Every structure is written in C-alpha cells, then in structure tokens.
C-alpha cells in the first residue's frame, strides 16, 4: 500500500531555517499536504501543493516537490519558538484530492527549537 | 465562524463496551472524515461520509461504524472496545468529497481500560 516516510526529529536554532523532508510512494498522488499539530491539539492545515507544481511559497513557508523522486519538503524561514510542534506530511490521490483511502499521513516530524 | 467541533474531548471506557463520538463540521462543509491517531503515530483514515452515506473506508474492522445526519454532523461508533482502540479520534470536514482543504477538529481522546 501507499506509504509516507518522515524523519522523527529535527532540532534547529531559533532564527534559523527549518527544512522538514518527506518521501511518498504513491505515484498517483494528486495533492500533497503539510499539517501542524501542537501538543494536545488537532491538526492545522499549513499548506498543500498540487502535483503539477514544483514549488509553493506562503509567507515563511516554502514547499518543494520533486515528483520524480517522490520527495516533498517544507522550509520554515526564521524559525520561532511558536513553530515547535509535530509536522505531518500527507498525500492524497484522485481528482477530488481524496484518493481511495482519504489522506495518508506520515508519522510526523517533531520540530525542536533551541534558544 | 465555528470550526470543526468534536465531543466529548476525553472519554474513558472499559474493554468490551461501546462508544459514540460526535463531530460537527465547519460551517459550509458537507463532508466528514474520521481518523484514528495512536500515540506517536500519524492519523489513519477510518471512513468518510457524504450525503449521509459512507463513501470511502480505510482498513478498519466492522466494529467501527458511523452515521451522518441531514445537518452534516456525524457520529463514529466503536463496538466491543479493545485496549488497542485507545487513541485520539480526529474528525475532518471538507466540501463535496474533496479533502483538498480539510479542517480538523481538536479530537476526542479515548482511553480503553
């Protein structure tokens, strides 16, 4: 079945850029997503990218998609303490972005901010 | 504008019991999806409801069932609870079967003892 892989932890200094990486296996993925989860909270949609794009920028967030290598990354510029959270990569296929099994998530990357 | 609301926030049940979780979608949304997030894991898709019917289903047993009401709110029912059903249950709402901009609720933390 489809799989989404992420490294479990990333530690960065406050003010530096954070780059969170993700690989996926489903070549039919239409949309790829980044969600943020703070402790004890639900998921917050940060951004998403359509598979025919290779880059999307939204304020401090930059998403890069390498469809050939099935690699997605999220860059957070000027990382702040409020960015400390778990970041989930997710993929979906189909024209509705829903795929056959909803969204498929990775296990999440814990972003740790050092002062 | 209220976002996605889920109730209750926390729940403790005994093995073998049955539980019902509730979700009200974001205003203007008509599709509800349910996910199970075990500790330290990413969310896993359970099923999706649209027009009061189950439209898609993930790899979950029949003990997991649901319902969608005419006002688009939804319930998730789990029968014969197992210890392994302990998890955060997340509801997501979206428009018209698409999950392109799915908004998640805060979740219901279910503990089975």
Interface residues (C-beta under 8 A of the other chain):
Chain A: X4 X31 X35 X41 X42 X43 X44 X45 X48 X88 X90 X92 X96 X97 X98 X100 X101 X102 X103 X104 X105 X106 X107 X108
Chain B: X4 X33 X35 X40 X41 X42 X43 X44 X45 X48 X56 X58 X59 X90 X92 X96 X97 X98 X99 X100 X101 X102 X103 X104 X105 X106 X107
